[in-house]
């Protein structure tokens, strides 16, 4: 899942990420740990889409997203961070249950 990371982001979180342009992405098996670590550090994740990254380009499945609702004007930041983490995690897990990865891997085969 792609993620624009704040410049104060802990280096440990970036160790499992892939950078393309100014956008980081994590393998599906590392995303939830990065999400939890970010929330623990006070960073909110607004969500993102699944991508397949290749040396010559990116296939973004924009219709497969796991997003959090916007922050409410009166919502305390720490409450928003936790709510966003829960919403993104729930959306991510739903997409994994729908077995999007095997479909995407077939797409990668068509690319060759």
Secondary structure, DSSP 4 states (H G I P E B T S, - for coil): -EEPPPTT--HHHHTTEEEETTEEEE-HHHHHHHHHHHHHTT----EEEEEEEETTEEEEEEEEEEEPPPPPTT--HHHHHHHHHHHHHHHHHHHHHTTHHHHHHHHHHHH-
